[in-house]
Amino acid sequence: MEKTLYPLKFKSIYKQVIWGGDKLKEKLGKKGTPENCGESWELSGVADNVSVVAEGFLSGNPLDDLIEIYMGDLVGDKVFDKFGLEFPVLIKFIDANDHLSVQVHPDDEYAAKHHGSRGKTEMWYIIDNDEGAELISGFNKDIDEKVFMEHLENKSLKEILNFVPVNKGDVYFLPAKRVHAIGKGIMLAEIQQTSDMTYRIYDWDRVGADGNPRELHLDHSVKVMDYQKQSDVRTKYDRLINQSVNLADCPYFTTGLVELDQVVDKDFSMIDSFVIYICTEGRVMINYKNGEPVYINKGETVLIPAMLKEISLIPEEKSTLLEVYLKV
């Protein structure tokens, strides 16, 4: 019998960083994490960090090789036509045991012109947080480059940043050019464009492993950042059971939330794209035609090939999934 594509799980790529902690291991069940593990890249097409299949007959194969072989069957014909061998989204879990640097990402136009890269629009789904945890999204008043530089030089940048208290289940959409930072005590899922393009603006006067302050990227930052006031940055959505609830819809990804306590049948015949499921709670069996079921546990991510148009999500307990695909 000819072997065909199946729901694919990939080996996690761990990132050791000065602000990382141990929640990815303790709360998401990640095994073999390094000390101060701040990130687990779950699904990546970023050069030098390409995901490798963890299970099944394709185990050991990198994602870009699979795209070259299966093309539209894996990612969708329109997605393949647009992105070629590049997988267009990057999925991460992030554990902030300390404040991340305040940063900003360029848009596609600026990144292409200055770096030959794509820009970076992203979103966050809060999985867990310590009491009182906050993140930063934009400024708390309208400013300009002059005001920004004055506050930076006076070490008073915090006075103009928009701090937002967070709770489990919160969603934040972060378009390119939005100044932002994840605060201490937050664990989240991040969905973003395939890009590692980050400009660091302020790093809380920390020093790196070499004892020196980490590099800042102010020359680019001041040219791309949005200086307008941001308020009401939390995404509002209704929590409905056993159906997809829209969280984000942009040219780079569409994301839904699926909270389920019974079987949910999915029909992707109207979507010319892969579908990604990220499990943030519980355990779900994924059934599909002519194949062995695949299980996804809390802290795991699975890629549903575009050719699999009908699947069933069967929760073994009350579970929560993020559902990601592209509208091309």
N, C-alpha and C positions, 0 to 999 in steps of 0.2 A: 504493500500500500504506500502511495506517495506521501511523503511527509509534507505537511503544510504549516503555515504560520499559526501561531498560538499566542495567547496573552503572555507578554515577556516581562520578566523581572530582571533587574540589573544589580550588579555589585555596587554597593555604596562607595563613594569616593570621599574620604574624610579629610578635613582641613584643620590643622592645629594652628590656633591663633591666640594672641595674648588675652583676648576677651572671652575665650571659650570656657565651657564648664563640663559637667558630666551628665546633664539631663538627657542627651541623646541616647546615652547608654541606659540610664536609670528609668526614664519615662517612655522611651520609644523602642527599647530592647535592642539597640544597636550593639553589635558584637565587634570586639577588636578595635575599639576607638582609641586614639592616642590621648594623652593627657591634654587638657585644655582644648577639647574638640568643639569647635564653634560651628562647623558646617558639615553636613552630609549631603553631597551632591548625588541625587537619586537618579536623575536622567539628564545626561549632558552630551552635547555635540561640540563643546568648546575644545579647540585645539589643545593637545597635550592633556586633556581631561575627558576623553571620550568614554562613555559608559560601555561596559562589557556585560554581555548576557550572563546571568547567574544560573539558570536552570534550563532543562530540556535539551533537545538535540542540537540547538544552536548555542549551547553554553560555551563561553570562551570567545565568542565572536564580538568584535566591537560594533557599535551602533552604525558608524558610517559605512562599514563593509556591508551590513545588512541592507542599508538604503540603496547601495550600489547594486546589490543582487535583486532585491524585491521591489524597489522603486515604489510606484503607486500602490502596489498591494500592501505595502507596509505603512506609508505615510499619507497616501491619497494622491491621485493624479495631479490635481491642481496644486497641492502643496509641493510635490516633486518638481513640477514645472517652474514654480516660483523660487524654491530654495535649493534645488539640486541635492547634493550629498550632505548639505548642512541641515542638521536637525534644528528646527526653528525656536524651540523653547527649552529653558533650563529650569529644572525642578530641584529645590533644596529644602532641607530642614535646617533651621538655625537656632542655636542655643546661645543667648547672650548672658554670660555670667558677669559681664561688666558692660559699660556703655560702648557701643560701636562709635567709630569716628563719625562726625557730621560730614556728609558727602552729597554729591550731586552727580547725575549721569547725563551725558549729552544725548540729543536726539539723533535720528538716523542721518540727517543732512550734515550736522557738525562732525559726527563721528566718522562718516565716510570721507569728508574733506580733509580732516586732520590726522586720522589714524587708519584709514582704509578699513573701517570696522562698522558694525551696526551700532545703533544707539541702544538705550536700555530703559524700557518701560517695565514696571513690575507691579506686583500686588502681594500683600501679606494676609495670611489667615492665622489668627492667634490661637495656638493649641493649648498653651499653658502660660501662666504668669504669676509672679510673686505679688503679694499685696502691695499696692501703691506704685506698681511699675508704670512707666510712661514711655512713649516714643515721641519722636520729633517729625512733624510733617509741615514744611513750609515756615513762613515767618508770621509773627502775630500782629504785624502792621505793614503797611506799604512802605518800602524803603527803596534805595537805589545803591549803586556800587559804592558811592562815597560813604554813605551811612554804614553800609556793611563793613567796609575796610576800617572805618573808625572804631566800630565795636570790636572787630577782630584784633586790632592793634592794642586796644585798651583792655583786652581780655574780658569783655562784657558781652560777648556774642549771645550768651544765654538769655539776656534781657530781650532780644528780638526774635528768638526762635519760638515756634508754636509747639508747646509741650501738650501731649494728649494722654490722659489716663487710659489704660487698656484693660479689657476683660476677655476671658476665654470666649472664642467664637466671633470676636470682632474682625472686621475686614477693612483693609486700607488699600486703595488704589493709588499708585505713585507714578504719574506720568514722568517721562524724561524732563529734566530741568527743575524738578521739585527737590529742594534741599530736604534732607531727611536723615534719621538715625534711629536704630533700634536701641531701646534703653535696657538697662540692667534688669535681669529677672524675667525676660521674655523668651519663650520658645515659640517658633512659628514655622509655617510652611510658606516658602517664597516661590512664586511663579513669575518668570521673566523672559524677556527676549534672550536669545543665545548671544550673549555679549559679556565680557568681563571688564567692561570699560567703566571705571569709577574714578572720580576726582575727589580726593580727600581735602576737606576744607579746614577742619579743626579736629584735633585728637585729644582734647582734654589735658593737654600738656604732659602726656605720657611719653615714655621712652620705649623703644623697641628692644629686642633681645640683645642688640649690640650696644645698648646703653645710650643711644642717640635718639632724638625725636624722629618719628616716622615722617617720611616725605609728604609734603602738601603739594597740591596742584592748583594753586590760586590763579595762575595765568589763564588756564582754560576755564576754571570754575566761574570767575566773574563774568565771562563772556556768555555762558550758557544758562546761568541760574535764573529762575523766575523770582523776581523781587516783590511780587504782589502778596498781600495778606491772604492767608489761608484760614478758613474757619469751617467747622462742620465737615471735617475730612473723613469721618467714619462712614463707610458704605452702609446704607440702610437696606435691610432685606427682611422678608417674612420667613420665619422658620416653619416650614411645612414638612410633613412626614411622608416618606415613600414617593417622592417626586423630586425632580431637579429644580432648584431655586437659583436664579441668575445672580451672580456676584459681580462679574466683570465681563464687559463685552467691548473689545477694542480690536484694531487691526492685527494685533500681535498674539492675542489669545482670547478665548471665551472660557469663562470659568463658572461652574455651577456647584452648588452644595447639595448632596444627597444624604439625608438622614433617613435611615430605614430600619424597620423592625419586622418586615415581611418581604417576600420575594418581589423584586422589581424587574420587569422585563424591559429591555432597552432595544430600540430600533434605530440604527444609525444610517438608514438607507438615504436620508436627505443630507447627510454630512459626507463630504469628500475629504476626509481627514482621519488621521489616527485619533484615538481617545486615550487620555491618561487618567487613571484613578490613583488618588493619594489617600491612604487610609489614616485618619487622625484619631479614630476611636473604634474599638471593636475588632471583629473578624468577619470577613465576607468570602463566600465561595462564588467564583465566577464560572458559570456554565456557558458553553457555546457548542455549536453543531459539530459533530464528528470529532470531538476532542476530549481529552482528560480535563476535569475541572482544575482550576487554579485558585489557590487561596491567597487572600491578601489580609495581612494583620496590621494592627496599629503600628505606624512607623514604616510601612512598606509602600512602594509605588509600583504600578503595573502599566505597561503600554499595550493597548488593544490595537492590533493592526487594522488598517482601514478596510481590509477585505472582510473582516468579521463584522457583519452588519447587524446581527442579532445576538444578544447575550442576555443572560439572567444573572442578577445580583441576588444572592441568597445569604442573608445575614445569619450568623450563628448566635448573635446577641445584638442588642441595639448598637448600631454602627453608624459612623460618619465618614463619608467619602467626599473629596473634592474631585470634580470632573472637568477635564481640560481638553479643549480641541481648538482647531482653527477654522474660521470662516474665510475662505479664499475666493 
